[in-house]
Amino acid sequence: STLPEKKMIFKGLTVNKEDMNSLMLTPLIHYPLPGGSALITFEEAKVAQRIIEMREHTVELSCGELEELDQCRVRVQAVPMDILLPSALEIRLTRSSRSILLSDLPSLDISKEALLDKLELFFSKTKNGGSEVESREFLEDSDQVVLTFTEDGVAEPLVERGRIQVPIGKGKYNVKISPCMSGDISNLQLQPSRCPRTVLLLGIPDVLSEEAMRDTLEIHFQKASRGGGEVDALAYVPAGRTGVAVFVEDRG
């Protein structure tokens, strides 16, 4: 009853009650890409596997930007894309003795900073059950606020109340008060996982412009005669630069 209320639409699967304590993780992996590399994702996993098995690929370049004929072909290496994914995770939750979580906040035509000022002013008064406020902040990607008091013992009575009428402007709004929980990862186990549709290309020389090289690679690896197939996405990092690839769960 003390958890923040939030409207949600359930699109998942039901499980047996014995599995209710399991935690579902949605991976968001950041992987550094070296210069002279490309990351190519095919529509079909069998195409990626075929490209990896061939290992070395000779890519014909457009000679419009090159003068010497023997520079019109380059060799690149195709390797599998292996990343580390969490296989087990333990989180130790701690309940703050000086912080509260405010939710069900009104949507008003005022800035977030102005709303924080009004909340701080209200909860800093002892007649409202509060005390001097040390800090206040909006939680990222949410409409919830964390207020932290300078003294212990103030948060618990407010949490027990559950809700409180807060005057803001000309209106009064029923704001929900919840305990503020913080979590620390106490145990994390990782296991390697291979991206089935993605291939990492290495050893790409800096002989074409970035756009031209990207187009050349895509054209080459789309052709079935060269072991390729339909390309879903391609990212190229020129030599001398670095990039970061972001991997999310494949829901296809």
N, C-alpha and C positions, 0 to 999 in steps of 0.2 A: 504493500500500500504506500510505501514511501518512495517508490521509484517514479521517475518523471513520466508523465503521460504523453504519449506520442502516437498519432494515427499512423497505422501501417497496413500494408496489403501483403498478405502471406502468399508467396508463390513457390514455396519449397515443398518438401515431402514430409509426411508424418512418419514418426518412428515409434518404436515401443518405449514405454515409460522407463525401461531399464537403461535406455540410451540417452536419457534427458540431460545427463551431466556432461555429455561429450560437447566439444567445442569445434565448430566448423570454421576453418580458416580460409580466407580469400587472399591468395598470394598477390603481392604487388612487388615484383623483383626489379631492382635497378642493376644493370650489368654494364660495366665499362667496356667500350669498344676502342681498340687501338687505331691509330692512323693506318691508312692503306687497307681498310677492311670494309666489308659490306655484310649486311644482314638481310637475307632474303627469305620470305615466307611464301610457300606455295599453297594453292588451294587444296591439294591432295598430299597426304603424308607419303604415299608411295613414290611420288616424284622427288621429294626431299631425300628419301632413302636412296634412290637411284643416283642422284647427284653426289651424295656422300660416298657411295661405293666407287664411283668413277674417280674420286679424289682430285686429280689434276685436270684442269680445263683450260683449253686454249681459246681465248676470246679474241675475235676479230674486231679491230677498232675502226672507227671512221677515219679515213685518211685526210679528211678535209682540214684537220688541225695539225697534221703531221707532215713532215717533208720527206723523211726517209722511209722507203718501202718496208725495210726489215723491222720497223717499229710498229707496224700495223697489226701485230699480234702480241698478246701478253698471256702469260700463264698464271693462273690463280689456283690456290688450294681450297678445296671444300672440306670443311670439318663439321662434325655434329655440334649442335648448340646444347651444352649441358649446363644446367643451373642447379643451385641448392635450394631445396624447398623444406619448410618445417615439417617434421614427421611427428614431433611431440612437443608440447608446450605446457609449462606450468607457470601460473601467475599468482603471486602473493598479493592479495587485496588488503589495503589499509584504509580504515575509516578516519577521516580527519577530525580532530577534536576542536578545531577553530574555524572550519569552513563549512558553508552550506551551498547547496545547489538550488537555484531558482529556475522554475520552468512555468509554462502556461503564461508567459509574459504577453502583454497586449501588443498588437501591431498598431503603432501610432505613427503619426506623421512628424516624428522627431528623430534626431540622430541617435545612434547607439551610445555615443558619449553622453548625450543629454539624459538618456534613460538610465545609464549607469549612475549619473550624478543624483538622480531622484531616488534610486534604490539605495545608494549609499547614505543619503540624508535620512531616509526613513529608518533603515536598520541600524544607524548609529545612535538612535535615541533609546534610552533605557525604558521609557514608557511603552515602546513597541517590542520590548524583549531583546533589544539589540545592545550593541556597545560600539566602541570606536572601531572603524573599519580600516584594516591594514592595506588591503588590495581588493580590486574587483576586475573581472575580465569576462568577456563573452567567450564561450567555448567555440573553437573553430568548427565551421560547417554546422552550427546549430543555433537555436534561439534560446539557449540556456546560459545563465550567468553564475559564476562562482564568486561568492563573497567570502573573504577571510578576515576574521576579527583579530585584534591584537591580544585578546585574552582567551584563555581556556574556559570552558564551561558555558559559553554563550550559545554555541551551535546546537548542543543537544536539546535544550528546551524548545528551541525554534523548530527543530526537526520533529519533535513529538507533537507539536501543534498541527503539522501537516500542511495547513493552508493559512493564509493571512490576507486581509484586505489592505491593499496598498493604494493610497490616493496618488494619482498622477494626473496633473492638470485639473480638469473639471470632473473627472470620473474616478471611481474606485474599482480596483481589479483584484480578482481572487487569484493570488499567486501561490503556486505550489512550492513547498519547501521540502527538500530531500537531503539525505546525508551525502557528503562529498567523498567519493571513493577514489583512491589512486592505486594503480597496479604496477608492480615490479616483476619483471621476468626472472623467475628463480631457476628455471631449467628450460633449455631450448636444444632440441636435437634436430639435425639436418640430414637430409639424404639427397644424393644427386638424382636429378630428373632430366630426361632428354626431351627437348621440344620436338614433337614428331613432324611438324610441317616447316620447321625453320632450319636454315643452313647458314653457317658462318663462312664467308669467303675471306681469305687472307692473301697477303703478298700482292696487292693491287698497286702498281706503280702510278706515280702522279704525272701522267702524260696527257690527260684531257681535263677540261674544265669539270667542275663537280656535276653540273647538270648533264653534260654530254656523257660522262662516265656512267652516271646512274641510268640514263636511257640505253646506253650500249649494253650494260649488264642485264637490264630487264629484257631487251630484245633477244639477247643470246640465250638466256635461260628460259625463255618462253617457248623456244623451238623444240618440238618433240624429237627432231632428228639429232639433237645434241643432248638428249636425255632429259630435257626440261618439260615444263608444262605451265599452266596458267599461274601467274604470279599474283599473290594477294597483296603483298607489301614488300618494299625494298628501301633500305636505308644505307647510304654510303658515307664513309668517313675518309676524307682525303689524307694522304700522308702528311705528317707534321701536325695533325690535329687529333683531338680525342672526342669521343661521343659517349652517350649513355643510352642504352636501350631499356625500355620499360616493358616488362612482361606481366600480363594479366591472365586470369583464368580463361581458357578457351571454352566458351559455352556453346560453340557450334557443334 
